[in-house]
Amino acid sequence: MDEPTGWVAFFGTDTAVTVADILGCVADRFALETAFRDCKGIVGAGREQVRRVRASVGAFHLCLWAFTMTEAWAWGRPAETLVGHRSASPWDDGARRPGHADKRRACRRELLAEQIHTVLRPGLTETEIRTAAERLLDLAA
């Protein structure tokens, strides 16, 4: 393959496999590596501070479930609702697809918004409610 950084060779030991099959396997492998990188870096898998092997396995499973549930929550949602505003990071490319951190942040933001809307006192105008909710969401996210 001719990549922007240079030429890269991918090969397999089975001579009956097509080039498309090899490239598909490589793409699947890199997708898996990206998922594990996000699970370790964003969710915190591998940073558990437990003493027993079973506790470590259980904590790792909880991290994997948190990762999976976030991805399932974001599955059918449009990308623009997951990205939110990136005004706090002007160096960030606004056109890039949302990563796991964006999805996790959007999920937390939605859950927090639901909680805020349930506890606001009655009698507020719609504008006051929206202003207070947006201010609190920006502080939390």
Residue frames as a rotation matrix with the C-alpha (Angstrom) as fourth column:
MET 1
0.583 0.813 0.000 0.00
0.813 -0.583 0.000 0.00
0.000 0.000 -1.000 0.00
ASP 2
-0.443 -0.654 0.613 1.15
0.618 -0.718 -0.320 3.52
0.649 0.238 0.722 -0.75
GLU 3
0.431 0.536 -0.726 0.56
0.901 -0.302 0.312 5.49
-0.052 -0.789 -0.613 2.44
PRO 4
0.908 -0.073 0.412 1.24
0.016 -0.978 -0.207 9.23
0.418 0.195 -0.887 2.94
THR 5
0.658 -0.690 0.303 4.16
-0.592 -0.226 0.773 8.33
-0.465 -0.688 -0.557 5.21
GLY 6
-0.453 -0.841 -0.295 5.62
-0.857 0.319 0.404 5.84
-0.246 0.436 -0.866 2.75
TRP 7
-0.049 0.362 -0.931 5.18
-0.659 0.689 0.302 2.39
0.751 0.628 0.205 1.32
VAL 8
-0.267 0.053 0.962 3.81
-0.864 0.430 -0.263 -0.37
-0.428 -0.901 -0.069 3.60
ALA 9
-0.536 0.033 -0.843 3.68
-0.527 0.767 0.365 -4.10
0.659 0.641 -0.394 2.84
PHE 10
-0.032 0.565 0.825 0.96
-0.854 0.413 -0.316 -6.40
-0.519 -0.714 0.469 4.15
PHE 11
-0.381 -0.142 -0.914 1.09
-0.714 0.673 0.194 -10.08
0.587 0.726 -0.358 3.33
GLY 12
0.456 0.537 0.710 -0.29
-0.829 0.545 0.121 -13.45
-0.322 -0.644 0.694 4.33
THR 13
-0.580 -0.731 0.358 0.97
-0.591 0.681 0.433 -17.02
-0.561 0.040 -0.827 4.23
ASP 14
-0.012 0.661 0.750 -2.13
0.377 0.698 -0.609 -18.42
-0.926 0.275 -0.258 2.49
THR 15
-0.896 -0.435 -0.085 -1.62
0.075 -0.337 0.938 -18.13
-0.437 0.835 0.335 -1.28
ALA 16
-0.492 0.785 0.377 -5.36
0.833 0.298 0.465 -18.55
0.253 0.543 -0.801 -1.97
VAL 17
0.170 0.544 -0.822 -6.24
0.753 -0.610 -0.248 -15.30
-0.636 -0.576 -0.513 -0.17
THR 18
0.376 0.040 0.926 -6.89
0.791 -0.535 -0.297 -12.22
0.484 0.844 -0.233 -2.29
VAL 19
-0.709 -0.645 0.285 -5.35
0.465 -0.732 -0.498 -8.80
0.530 -0.221 0.819 -1.75
ALA 20
-0.156 0.749 0.644 -8.76
-0.426 -0.639 0.640 -7.44
0.891 -0.175 0.419 -0.73
ASP 21
0.714 0.402 -0.573 -9.04
0.256 0.612 0.748 -10.13
0.651 -0.681 0.334 1.97
ILE 22
-0.137 -0.856 -0.498 -5.61
0.930 0.062 -0.363 -9.25
0.342 -0.513 0.787 3.36
LEU 23
-0.775 -0.135 0.618 -6.42
0.062 -0.989 -0.137 -5.54
0.629 -0.068 0.774 3.43
GLY 24
0.273 0.943 0.188 -9.75
-0.307 -0.099 0.947 -6.30
0.912 -0.316 0.262 5.11
CYS 25
0.558 -0.151 -0.816 -7.98
0.690 0.630 0.356 -8.28
0.460 -0.762 0.456 7.84
VAL 26
-0.573 -0.819 -0.035 -5.48
0.735 -0.494 -0.464 -5.48
0.362 -0.292 0.885 8.35
ALA 27
-0.477 0.479 0.737 -8.29
-0.281 -0.878 0.388 -2.90
0.833 -0.023 0.553 8.61
ASP 28
0.623 0.721 -0.303 -10.11
0.015 0.377 0.926 -5.10
0.782 -0.582 0.224 11.15
ARG 29
0.156 -0.666 -0.730 -6.92
0.917 0.372 -0.144 -5.47
0.368 -0.647 0.668 13.16
PHE 30
-0.799 -0.491 0.348 -6.32
0.372 -0.857 -0.356 -1.72
0.473 -0.155 0.867 13.30
ALA 31
-0.005 0.877 0.481 -9.94
-0.367 -0.449 0.815 -1.12
0.930 -0.172 0.324 14.31
LEU 32
0.685 0.204 -0.699 -9.44
0.455 0.630 0.629 -3.55
0.569 -0.749 0.339 17.20
GLU 33
-0.313 -0.892 -0.326 -6.19
0.899 -0.167 -0.405 -1.84
0.307 -0.420 0.854 18.21
THR 34
-0.648 0.150 0.747 -7.96
-0.086 -0.989 0.124 1.54
0.757 0.016 0.654 18.20
ALA 35
0.469 0.883 0.011 -10.74
-0.179 0.083 0.980 0.17
0.865 -0.462 0.197 20.39
PHE 36
0.482 -0.356 -0.800 -8.24
0.814 0.521 0.258 -1.21
0.325 -0.776 0.541 22.92
ARG 37
-0.646 -0.726 0.236 -6.29
0.612 -0.677 -0.409 2.07
0.457 -0.120 0.881 22.89
ASP 38
-0.299 0.626 0.720 -9.49
-0.374 -0.771 0.515 4.01
0.878 -0.115 0.465 23.65
CYS 39
0.674 0.577 -0.462 -10.52
0.142 0.512 0.847 1.50
0.725 -0.637 0.263 26.30
LYS 40
0.108 -0.727 -0.678 -7.18
0.971 0.225 -0.086 1.85
0.215 -0.649 0.730 28.06
GLY 41
-0.770 -0.573 0.280 -6.71
0.535 -0.820 -0.206 5.60
0.348 -0.009 0.938 27.61
ILE 42
-0.511 0.649 0.563 -10.24
-0.403 -0.760 0.509 6.94
0.759 0.033 0.651 28.03
VAL 43
0.555 0.804 -0.213 -12.08
-0.230 0.394 0.890 4.36
0.800 -0.445 0.403 30.13
GLY 44
0.213 -0.569 0.794 -9.06
-0.967 -0.240 0.088 3.49
0.141 -0.786 -0.601 32.28
ALA 45
0.987 0.106 -0.121 -8.64
-0.098 0.993 0.072 -0.22
0.128 -0.059 0.990 31.64
GLY 46
0.346 -0.906 -0.245 -5.34
0.580 0.411 -0.703 -1.39
0.738 0.101 0.668 33.08
ARG 47
-0.472 -0.509 0.720 -5.17
-0.213 -0.727 -0.653 1.33
0.855 -0.461 0.235 35.72
GLU 48
0.655 0.749 -0.096 -7.23
-0.130 0.238 0.963 -0.55
0.744 -0.618 0.253 38.29
GLN 49
-0.431 -0.775 0.463 -5.75
-0.655 -0.085 -0.751 -0.59
0.621 -0.626 -0.471 41.76
VAL 50
0.730 0.646 0.224 -6.87
-0.656 0.569 0.496 -3.92
0.193 -0.509 0.839 43.11
ARG 51
-0.076 -0.839 0.539 -4.90
-0.943 0.237 0.235 -6.68
-0.325 -0.490 -0.809 44.84
ARG 52
-0.177 0.057 0.983 -6.35
-0.082 0.994 -0.073 -9.93
-0.981 -0.094 -0.171 43.60
VAL 53
-0.963 -0.251 0.097 -6.41
0.049 0.190 0.980 -11.43
-0.265 0.949 -0.171 40.13
ARG 54
-0.363 0.903 0.230 -10.18
0.932 0.346 0.111 -11.94
0.021 0.255 -0.967 40.17
ALA 55
0.329 0.447 -0.832 -10.71
0.504 -0.828 -0.245 -8.33
-0.798 -0.339 -0.498 41.19
SER 56
-0.519 -0.603 -0.605 -8.45
-0.254 -0.567 0.783 -7.22
-0.816 0.561 0.141 38.36
VAL 57
-0.899 0.258 0.354 -10.38
0.438 0.498 0.749 -9.34
0.017 0.828 -0.560 35.87
GLY 58
0.029 0.980 -0.197 -13.67
0.974 -0.073 -0.216 -7.96
-0.226 -0.186 -0.956 37.19
ALA 59
0.139 -0.044 -0.989 -12.47
0.144 -0.987 0.064 -4.36
-0.980 -0.152 -0.131 37.00
PHE 60
-0.854 -0.481 -0.198 -11.25
-0.149 -0.139 0.979 -4.91
-0.499 0.865 0.047 33.44
HIS 61
-0.601 0.720 0.346 -14.64
0.794 0.490 0.360 -6.36
0.089 0.491 -0.866 32.51
LEU 62
0.283 0.709 -0.646 -16.36
0.720 -0.602 -0.345 -3.29
-0.633 -0.368 -0.681 33.96
CYS 63
-0.315 -0.476 -0.821 -14.14
-0.225 -0.803 0.552 -1.07
-0.922 0.359 0.146 31.82
LEU 64
-0.983 -0.048 0.177 -15.01
0.149 0.354 0.923 -3.09
-0.107 0.934 -0.341 28.73
TRP 65
-0.196 0.980 0.039 -18.72
0.978 0.198 -0.060 -2.88
-0.066 0.026 -0.997 29.56
ALA 66
0.194 0.221 -0.956 -18.48
0.317 -0.936 -0.152 0.88
-0.928 -0.274 -0.251 30.08
PHE 67
-0.726 -0.521 -0.449 -16.78
-0.288 -0.362 0.886 1.19
-0.624 0.773 0.113 26.69
THR 68
-0.869 0.410 0.278 -19.37
0.487 0.605 0.629 -1.05
0.090 0.682 -0.726 25.01
MET 69
0.020 0.944 -0.330 -22.38
0.928 -0.141 -0.346 0.68
-0.373 -0.299 -0.878 26.58
THR 70
-0.080 -0.117 -0.990 -21.09
-0.050 -0.991 0.122 4.09
-0.996 0.059 0.074 25.51
GLU 71
-0.930 -0.289 -0.228 -20.62
-0.245 0.026 0.969 2.88
-0.275 0.957 -0.095 21.94
ALA 72
-0.610 0.777 0.157 -24.10
0.788 0.573 0.225 1.27
0.085 0.261 -0.962 21.97
TRP 73
0.098 0.631 -0.769 -25.64
0.615 -0.646 -0.452 4.50
-0.782 -0.429 -0.451 23.31
ALA 74
-0.168 -0.272 -0.948 -24.02
-0.374 -0.872 0.317 6.52
-0.912 0.408 0.044 20.52
TRP 75
-0.551 -0.205 0.809 -24.67
0.473 0.722 0.505 4.01
-0.687 0.661 -0.301 17.73
GLY 76
-0.058 0.639 0.767 -27.63
0.998 0.022 0.057 5.62
0.019 0.769 -0.639 15.93
ARG 77
0.550 0.273 -0.789 -26.99
0.462 -0.886 0.016 9.22
-0.695 -0.374 -0.614 16.89
PRO 78
0.856 -0.235 0.460 -25.85
0.340 -0.413 -0.845 11.82
0.388 0.880 -0.274 14.35
ALA 79
-0.005 -0.982 -0.188 -22.20
0.918 0.070 -0.390 12.83
0.396 -0.175 0.901 14.56
GLU 80
-0.366 -0.157 0.917 -22.99
0.059 -0.988 -0.146 16.51
0.929 0.001 0.371 15.13
THR 81
0.671 0.625 0.399 -24.88
-0.388 -0.162 0.907 15.67
0.632 -0.763 0.134 18.34
LEU 82
0.800 -0.416 -0.432 -21.94
0.586 0.698 0.412 13.65
0.130 -0.582 0.803 19.65
VAL 83
-0.125 -0.935 0.332 -19.21
0.780 -0.299 -0.549 16.16
0.613 0.190 0.767 18.93
GLY 84
0.486 0.339 -0.806 -20.80
0.784 -0.576 0.230 19.12
-0.386 -0.744 -0.546 20.71
HIS 85
0.964 -0.212 0.159 -18.95
-0.113 -0.872 -0.477 22.38
0.239 0.442 -0.865 20.44
ARG 86
0.420 -0.894 -0.153 -15.19
0.905 0.424 0.006 22.42
0.059 -0.141 0.988 20.10
SER 87
0.722 -0.100 0.685 -14.79
0.073 -0.973 -0.220 26.13
0.688 0.209 -0.695 20.76
ALA 88
0.867 -0.427 0.258 -12.66
-0.353 -0.159 0.922 25.40
-0.353 -0.890 -0.289 23.81
SER 89
0.065 -0.844 0.533 -10.19
0.323 0.523 0.789 23.62
-0.944 0.121 0.306 21.49
PRO 90
0.620 0.246 -0.745 -9.60
-0.499 -0.609 -0.616 25.86
-0.605 0.754 -0.255 18.45
TRP 91
-0.420 -0.852 -0.313 -6.79
-0.840 0.234 0.490 23.57
-0.344 0.468 -0.814 17.24
ASP 92
-0.475 0.302 0.827 -9.21
0.109 0.952 -0.285 20.66
-0.873 -0.045 -0.485 16.91
ASP 93
-0.971 0.168 -0.169 -10.60
-0.182 -0.065 0.981 19.78
0.153 0.984 0.093 13.50
GLY 94
-0.434 0.883 0.179 -14.36
-0.664 -0.179 -0.726 20.32
-0.609 -0.434 0.664 13.67
ALA 95
0.212 0.531 -0.821 -14.96
-0.959 0.276 -0.069 18.05
0.189 0.802 0.567 10.68
ARG 96
-0.756 -0.548 -0.359 -13.40
-0.491 0.837 -0.244 14.92
0.434 -0.008 -0.901 12.15
ARG 97
0.122 0.827 -0.548 -15.65
-0.066 0.558 0.827 12.08
0.990 -0.065 0.123 13.16
PRO 98
0.474 0.100 0.875 -16.43
-0.830 -0.281 0.482 11.73
0.294 -0.954 -0.051 16.86
GLY 99
-0.488 -0.692 -0.531 -14.10
-0.316 0.708 -0.632 9.52
0.813 -0.140 -0.565 18.84
HIS 100
-0.072 0.455 -0.888 -14.92
0.691 0.665 0.284 7.52
0.719 -0.593 -0.362 21.94
ALA 101
-0.755 -0.240 -0.610 -14.09
0.628 -0.529 -0.570 10.47
-0.186 -0.814 0.551 24.20
ASP 102
-0.866 0.499 0.026 -16.60
-0.445 -0.794 0.415 12.62
0.228 0.348 0.909 22.28
LYS 103
-0.156 0.838 -0.523 -19.26
-0.055 0.521 0.852 9.93
0.986 0.162 -0.036 22.62
ARG 104
-0.272 -0.017 -0.962 -18.57
0.879 0.403 -0.255 9.49
0.392 -0.915 -0.095 26.33
ARG 105
-0.952 -0.117 -0.282 -18.72
0.222 -0.898 -0.379 13.25
-0.209 -0.424 0.882 26.88
ALA 106
-0.639 0.768 -0.038 -22.02
-0.515 -0.390 0.764 13.49
0.571 0.508 0.645 24.97
CYS 107
-0.058 0.602 -0.797 -23.51
0.402 0.744 0.533 10.66
0.914 -0.289 -0.285 27.04
ARG 108
-0.521 -0.194 -0.831 -22.46
0.853 -0.142 -0.502 12.31
-0.020 -0.971 0.240 30.31
ARG 109
-0.989 0.140 -0.036 -23.80
-0.143 -0.986 0.089 15.63
-0.023 0.093 0.995 29.05
GLU 110
-0.359 0.913 -0.196 -27.19
-0.302 0.085 0.949 14.11
0.883 0.400 0.245 28.20
LEU 111
-0.042 0.316 -0.948 -27.45
0.754 0.632 0.177 12.32
0.655 -0.708 -0.265 31.55
LEU 112
-0.752 -0.294 -0.591 -26.51
0.624 -0.607 -0.492 15.49
-0.214 -0.738 0.640 33.40
ALA 113
-0.875 0.469 0.115 -29.04
-0.343 -0.771 0.537 17.50
0.341 0.431 0.836 31.39
GLU 114
-0.081 0.868 -0.490 -31.78
0.163 0.497 0.853 15.07
0.983 -0.011 -0.181 32.36
GLN 115
-0.189 -0.056 -0.980 -30.84
0.958 0.207 -0.197 15.40
0.214 -0.977 0.015 36.03
ILE 116
-0.953 -0.207 -0.223 -30.72
0.252 -0.948 -0.197 19.19
-0.170 -0.244 0.955 35.87
HIS 117
-0.653 0.753 0.086 -34.11
-0.355 -0.404 0.843 19.42
0.669 0.520 0.531 34.19
THR 118
0.032 0.699 -0.715 -35.69
0.495 0.610 0.619 17.27
0.868 -0.373 -0.326 36.90
VAL 119
-0.108 -0.137 -0.985 -34.42
0.994 -0.033 -0.104 19.37
-0.019 -0.990 0.140 39.80
LEU 120
-0.861 -0.179 0.475 -34.94
0.248 -0.965 0.086 22.92
0.443 0.192 0.876 38.55
ARG 121
-0.720 0.599 -0.351 -37.42
0.294 -0.195 -0.936 24.81
-0.629 -0.777 -0.036 40.65
PRO 122
-0.068 0.782 0.620 -40.86
0.998 0.064 0.028 25.51
-0.017 0.621 -0.784 39.21
GLY 123
0.686 0.474 -0.552 -41.75
0.477 -0.866 -0.152 28.98
-0.550 -0.159 -0.820 38.01
LEU 124
-0.333 -0.856 -0.395 -38.67
0.064 -0.439 0.896 29.64
-0.941 0.273 0.201 35.91
THR 125
0.571 0.458 -0.681 -39.10
-0.625 -0.295 -0.723 30.85
-0.532 0.839 0.118 32.37
GLU 126
0.926 -0.185 0.330 -37.93
0.338 0.796 -0.503 28.72
-0.170 0.577 0.799 29.48
THR 127
0.601 -0.729 0.327 -35.05
-0.097 -0.473 -0.876 31.12
0.793 0.494 -0.355 28.77
GLU 128
0.297 -0.474 0.829 -33.85
-0.947 -0.256 0.194 31.06
0.120 -0.842 -0.525 32.39
ILE 129
0.724 0.024 0.690 -33.96
-0.253 0.939 0.232 27.27
-0.642 -0.343 0.686 32.43
ARG 130
0.885 -0.388 0.260 -32.01
0.416 0.404 -0.815 26.95
0.211 0.829 0.518 29.18
THR 131
0.461 -0.739 0.491 -29.42
-0.460 -0.672 -0.581 29.50
0.759 0.042 -0.650 30.30
ALA 132
0.331 -0.304 0.893 -28.88
-0.909 0.153 0.389 27.79
-0.255 -0.940 -0.226 33.66
ALA 133
0.827 0.015 0.562 -28.74
0.032 0.997 -0.074 24.33
-0.562 0.079 0.824 32.07
GLU 134
0.807 -0.557 0.197 -26.22
0.255 0.028 -0.966 25.39
0.533 0.830 0.164 29.40
ARG 135
0.336 -0.697 0.633 -24.01
-0.777 -0.585 -0.232 27.09
0.533 -0.414 -0.738 32.00
LEU 136
0.389 -0.133 0.911 -24.03
-0.729 0.560 0.393 23.99
-0.563 -0.817 0.121 34.20
LEU 137
0.927 -0.027 0.375 -23.45
0.225 0.840 -0.495 21.66
-0.302 0.543 0.784 31.26
ASP 138
0.657 -0.732 0.181 -20.45
-0.129 -0.345 -0.930 23.67
0.743 0.587 -0.321 30.14
LEU 139
0.184 -0.577 0.796 -19.00
-0.976 -0.200 0.081 23.45
0.112 -0.792 -0.600 33.64
ALA 140
0.477 0.096 0.873 -19.58
-0.464 0.872 0.158 19.69
-0.746 -0.481 0.461 33.80
ALA 141
0.909 -0.090 0.406 -18.42
0.365 0.641 -0.675 18.77
-0.200 0.762 0.616 30.30
